[in-house]
Amino acid sequence: MAFQGPPEDQIAIRALIDSYTDAVFRRDAQAWGATWAEDALWNLAGTKVRGRDAIVGLWTQAMAGFPFVAFFAQIGSLAIAGDRATGRVYTHEYLELADGSVSRPIGQYLDVYTRTGGGWRFAERHFSILKETQSQ
């Protein structure tokens, strides 16, 4: 079965993913950063960054290159074991670049979640692009 674990934890992790998605749309670095554990790892298609502050720094720098970003996420699997969980999340992005061109990557996150004193957070996110189309 693709979804395993207590329903209340499944709902909380889904809310974490939704909060991340909403923060991307709003370009809210503080809200986006709050979804990560302090010592988290972000593997962005081979670029590995560890620690919430460094992750937020890379995201802020990347977002500066896009006048408009739309980000959609769909959870594909979730397995919860105590205070740790793993999941797979599919993404569809619409990225408008400074030159007016558009990129539409479809990606996949392989996630590790951890329960903290503040609730569930991303401990690791490993992103890969499954397909990308571009237009002028």
N, C-alpha and C positions, 0 to 999 in steps of 0.2 A: 504494500500500500504506500502511496506517495506521501501521505501525511500521518505522522505518528507522534504521539505525545499528548499531554493534557490539553484539552480544548482551550483553557484560559491562557496557557503559554502560546499556543498556536495563534490565538487572537492578538496577544501582545507582540509577537514577532511580526505578524502581518501589519500591525500598527506601526512598528519600527520601520518597515519597508515603505509604508505609505508616508510616514513623516519624512524620510529621506527623499522620496519622490517630490513631495510638496515643497521641500526646501530648495530642491534644484530649480523647479519652476519659478520660485520667488527669489532665487539667487541669494538666499539667506545663509551666509557662511556659518553664523552662530548656531542656527537650528540644525543645519546639515552636520556640523561638527559634533553636536550633541548626540548624534546617532552612533558615534564611534566610542569604543572603549579607549581608555587612556593610552594603552600600549598596543593598540590595534596595528594590523598589517593591511595595506592596500596594495594589491598587485594589479596595476592598471596596464594590461596587455604587455607584461614584461617589465614595466617600471615599478619597482618595489619601494614602498615608503612605509616606515614604521613610526608609530606615535601620532596621537591625535593632532598635535600642533603642526607637524610636518605634513600630514595628510591634508589638513585644511589649507595649508599654504600652497600645496600643489594644486588643489581643486580651485582655489581662488585665482591662481595664475592661469590655469586652463580656461576657466570661465571668462576671464577678461578678453579672450580671443574670439568670443562668440557674442554678437549683438543680441541674438535670441536663441534660447534653448528650450526645447520641449522634451520631457523625459517621462516615459511610461514604463511601468514594471508589472510583471505578472509572475507570481510565485508558482514554481513547478513542483517542488518537493520540499518537505520539511520533516526532520527527525529530531526529536527532543529526548535528551537523556540527562535528567537532573538539571544542573546549571549550565549545560552546554547543549548546543544544537547545531545541526548542519542543514543547509538548504540550497536549492537551485532557484535562481531568479532570472527570468528572461526580460530583456529590455528592448525598447524601441525608442530611438532618439531622433529628433529633428534639430540639426545644428546649422544655424545660419552663420557663415563666416564673414569677416570684415569686407571681403571683396564681393559680397553678394551671393557667392555660391552656397550651395546647400549640401550637407552630408546627412545621410539617413542610415546610421549603423543599427543593426540588430545584433544584440549581444547576449551574453550569458554571464551571470555571476555565480560562482561557487562560493558559498558563504559558510562561515563559522560564527555562531552567535554565543554570547556569554551573558549570564544573568549577573547584574551588578546591583549595588545598593540602590541605584536609580532606575532599575528595570533592565530589560534586555537591550544589548548593544552589539554592534558589529565587532567581533574580535578579528576576523579576517574577511576580506572580499577579494576574490580572484576573478578578474574580468577578462573576457576574450570576445572578440568580434566574430560573429557567425557569418554575417554578410553585410556589405556596405554598398550603398549606391550614392552617387554624387551627381549634381546637376549645376548648371550655371544660372 
